[in-house]
Amino acid sequence: MLNMKVMKYISGFISKAALLLFALGLFGQVSAQDTLRTFGPRFGIDLARFLYIFADPSETGAEVSADFEIYKNIYPVFELGYSSISESEELFDYKASGLYARAGIDYNILPLKDRSMHHSITVGLRYGMSPFSHSIDRIRVRNAYWGDYQPGIYENNLTGHWAELVGSMKAEILPNFFLGWTLRLKLLLNPDMDPLMVPELIPGYGTGGENRSFGFSYSILYKIPLLKK
């Protein structure tokens, strides 16, 4: 779990992003001069992933994303990332790592009269999957009568599948540069992927012992301005 300082840090990011989007929306309504809308692929990196080093157990990883407004208010979205954990306890050592990918679509529900504005508040759906491996070693089974027993290492290669309901907000802070946050409700589709050991980490999803989990992203993004119309 993230400690209280990290949670306050994330909460501050959300509040600032919301206020920034509101302020930019008001400013753009009265000052925008170019009524053409800019289209192009938008690429982002999730800054919140770097805060997971403060989690328990510590998690390292990175995530990038891409989207494109193919039609008014409709954005196909693709996300790719990597996560790993390694923890040592008194009775075992555990490791898990792997890639993950998500694909889905967002719909912008923010009404903007000025087409040159690119702020958005979106709702969307994702399908996620992760091919990953996990292993446990140095297992010690304590027995007062027979003495402690140490079985061999256990490892397995798995694939997790899940669905997400997503809500997000993005603000254009400079031409083609965006800040945004995303909240995710995740539903695990194959919780029994390993009948012998529940994964402590399914990259991109969370703990395998929970059929439902929540996620948060805070991203900086850049849109390549290919055309205006």
SVG drawing of the C-alpha trace seen along z (x, -y; Angstrom):
<svg xmlns="http://www.w3.org/2000/svg" viewBox="-21 -37 37 72">
<polyline fill="none" stroke="black" stroke-width="0.4" points="0.0,0.0 1.2,-3.5 2.0,-5.5 0.0,-8.6 2.5,-11.1 2.3,-9.5 -1.5,-9.5 -1.5,-13.2 0.9,-13.8 -1.4,-12.1 -4.5,-13.8 -2.7,-17.2 -2.0,-16.3 -5.7,-15.5 -6.9,-18.8 -4.4,-20.9 -5.3,-19.1 -9.0,-19.7 -8.5,-23.4 -6.1,-23.8 -8.6,-22.3 -11.4,-24.5 -9.3,-27.6 -8.1,-26.8 -11.6,-26.0 -12.9,-29.5 -9.9,-31.2 -10.2,-29.3 -13.9,-30.1 -13.2,-33.8 -9.8,-34.1 -9.3,-31.4 -8.9,-32.8 -8.2,-29.7 -11.5,-27.8 -9.8,-24.9 -9.2,-21.7 -5.8,-20.0 -5.6,-16.2 -2.7,-13.8 -1.5,-11.0 -0.9,-11.8 1.8,-10.0 2.1,-10.0 4.1,-8.7 2.6,-7.8 4.4,-9.7 2.5,-8.0 4.3,-4.7 7.4,-6.1 5.7,-6.6 5.2,-2.9 8.7,-2.5 7.3,-3.8 4.7,-0.9 5.1,2.1 6.4,4.2 8.3,1.8 7.3,2.0 9.3,0.7 8.0,0.1 7.0,-2.3 4.0,-2.9 3.5,-4.7 0.3,-5.5 -1.0,-6.6 -4.4,-7.8 -6.0,-9.6 -9.2,-11.4 -10.5,-9.5 -13.9,-11.1 -15.6,-13.8 -15.0,-13.0 -13.9,-9.4 -10.4,-8.3 -9.0,-4.8 -6.3,-4.2 -3.3,-1.9 -1.2,-1.5 2.0,0.5 4.0,1.0 6.3,3.1 6.2,3.9 8.2,6.0 8.4,6.6 10.9,8.5 10.3,9.0 12.1,11.0 10.3,12.2 11.3,14.4 9.8,17.5 10.2,16.9 11.6,14.8 9.1,13.8 9.6,12.2 7.2,11.3 7.7,9.3 6.3,8.9 4.9,6.7 1.3,5.6 -0.8,4.0 -4.3,2.4 -6.5,1.4 -9.8,-0.4 -11.7,-3.5 -12.5,-6.8 -15.4,-9.2 -15.2,-12.9 -18.2,-14.1 -16.8,-17.7 -18.9,-20.1 -16.6,-22.7 -18.1,-25.2 -14.6,-26.3 -13.2,-23.5 -9.6,-24.8 -9.7,-23.7 -8.5,-20.2 -9.3,-19.7 -11.3,-16.6 -13.2,-14.7 -13.6,-11.1 -15.1,-7.8 -14.0,-4.6 -13.4,-0.9 -10.2,1.2 -9.1,4.8 -5.8,5.6 -3.5,8.6 -0.1,9.4 2.3,12.3 4.4,12.5 6.3,14.9 6.4,15.3 8.5,17.4 9.0,18.2 12.2,19.5 13.7,20.1 10.4,21.3 10.5,22.5 7.6,24.6 7.9,24.6 7.0,27.8 7.7,28.1 7.8,31.9 9.6,32.8 11.6,29.6 11.5,27.0 11.1,28.1 12.3,26.3 10.7,27.3 12.4,26.4 11.8,23.2 8.4,22.8 8.0,20.7 5.4,20.4 4.7,18.4 1.2,17.0 -1.1,14.6 -3.5,12.4 -6.6,10.9 -8.9,8.2 -11.4,5.5 -11.4,1.8 -13.9,-1.0 -12.0,-4.3 -12.5,-7.9 -10.0,-10.6 -9.3,-14.3 -6.7,-16.0 -5.8,-19.7 -3.8,-21.3 -1.4,-23.4 0.6,-24.5 -0.1,-24.0 -0.1,-20.2 1.2,-19.5 -1.2,-17.9 -1.4,-16.9 -4.0,-14.4 -5.0,-11.9 -7.0,-8.6 -8.9,-6.5 -9.5,-2.8 -11.8,-0.1 -10.4,3.3 -12.1,6.6 -9.9,9.8 -11.2,12.3 -9.1,15.3 -8.5,15.3 -7.6,19.0 -4.7,18.7 -2.3,20.4 -4.0,23.0 -0.9,23.5 0.1,19.9 -1.8,16.6 0.3,14.0 1.3,11.1 1.6,9.0 -0.1,9.1 1.6,6.3 -0.8,3.6 -3.6,5.1 -2.4,5.4 -2.7,8.2 -3.9,11.5 -5.8,12.3 -8.3,9.6 -11.0,10.0 -11.5,6.3 -8.9,3.5 -8.4,-0.2 -5.7,-2.1 -4.5,-5.6 -2.4,-7.3 -1.0,-10.8 0.5,-11.5 2.2,-14.1 1.4,-13.9 2.4,-15.4 0.2,-15.5 1.9,-15.5 -0.1,-18.1 -0.5,-16.4 -3.5,-18.4 -6.1,-21.0 -9.7,-20.9"/>
</svg>
